[in-house]
Amino acid sequence: MLSDLAMRSKAHWGYSQEFMKSCEDELTFAPDQIGNDRFDFVVVEKDGKILGFYVLKRLFNAKFEVENFW
């Protein structure tokens, strides 16, 4: 569901199908990535529907980098 939301959000800006195809790997979130301790996935839901999410990548200790924001 997160991958689909990211792809739909990216496509909203009118990119070509060719460009969108080139983004698939980058915007695909596998269960092993979601369960990885190096990443924190924060999902916003309302009435059981996912409205958006962001991903923080742990660099070290308490330092993070925003990896995705959809």
C-alpha positions in Angstrom: 0.0 0.0 0.0 2.9 2.4 0.8 4.5 1.8 -2.6 1.2 2.4 -4.4 0.7 5.6 -2.5 4.2 6.8 -3.3 3.8 6.0 -7.0 0.4 7.7 -7.2 1.7 10.8 -5.4 4.7 11.0 -7.7 2.5 10.6 -10.8 0.3 13.5 -9.6 2.9 15.9 -11.0 2.4 14.7 -14.6 5.7 12.8 -15.2 5.9 10.6 -18.2 5.2 6.9 -18.0 8.8 6.2 -18.9 10.0 8.4 -16.0 7.5 6.8 -13.6 8.7 3.4 -14.6 12.3 4.4 -13.8 11.1 5.4 -10.2 9.5 2.0 -9.4 12.6 0.6 -7.6 13.1 3.7 -5.6 9.5 3.9 -4.5 8.9 0.3 -3.7 9.0 -0.5 0.0 9.5 -4.2 0.8 8.6 -5.8 4.1 12.3 -6.3 5.0 12.9 -2.6 4.6 9.8 -1.7 6.7 10.9 -4.1 9.4 14.6 -2.9 9.3 15.8 -1.1 12.5 17.6 1.5 10.3 14.3 2.9 9.1 11.3 4.3 10.9 8.1 4.4 8.9 5.4 6.8 10.2 2.0 6.3 8.6 -1.0 8.7 8.9 -4.4 7.0 8.7 -8.0 8.2 9.0 -10.9 5.8 9.1 -8.7 2.9 8.1 -7.4 4.7 5.0 -3.7 5.6 4.7 -3.4 9.3 4.0 0.3 9.6 3.9 3.6 8.5 5.3 7.2 9.4 5.8 10.4 7.4 6.3 13.3 8.3 8.5 16.6 6.6 8.0 18.7 6.3 11.1 22.2 7.6 10.4 23.6 7.0 13.9 22.4 7.3 17.5 19.6 10.0 17.5 20.5 11.4 14.1 18.0 10.7 11.2 17.5 11.7 7.6 14.1 12.1 5.9 14.2 9.3 3.3 10.6 9.7 1.9 7.7 12.0 2.5 4.4 11.2 0.9 
